[in-house]
């Protein structure tokens, strides 16, 4: 049993939940009507980013172990789209700040 791969899946799932909460809060209407304002959304974003990067690191380490390659590969494929979403959000956010 590859414990690192299962931990990577759990961490990646937490990252997916947090990016979903971020998206829901950003699209929930006018800024003044939201219950979760800037600090709350930033907290969701940064914790989700940490969970995504942690899941990516754990799944890469688990992939290079000899046991459980299938679940390790699945955990890597599960976290890569999450990291791509965060990379896109980061690039769009910094590009808008530079203009």
Secondary structure as the mmCIF struct_conf table of DSSP 4:
data_model
#
loop_
_struct_conf.conf_type_id
_struct_conf.id
_struct_conf.beg_label_comp_id
_struct_conf.beg_label_asym_id
_struct_conf.beg_label_seq_id
_struct_conf.end_label_comp_id
_struct_conf.end_label_asym_id
_struct_conf.end_label_seq_id
HELX_RH_AL_P HELX_RH_AL_P1 UNK A 3 UNK A 26
TURN_TY1_P TURN_TY1_P1 UNK A 27 UNK A 27
BEND BEND1 UNK A 28 UNK A 29
HELX_RH_3T_P HELX_RH_3T_P1 UNK A 31 UNK A 33
BEND BEND2 UNK A 35 UNK A 36
HELX_RH_AL_P HELX_RH_AL_P2 UNK A 38 UNK A 63
TURN_TY1_P TURN_TY1_P2 UNK A 64 UNK A 64
BEND BEND3 UNK A 65 UNK A 67
HELX_RH_AL_P HELX_RH_AL_P3 UNK A 69 UNK A 98
#
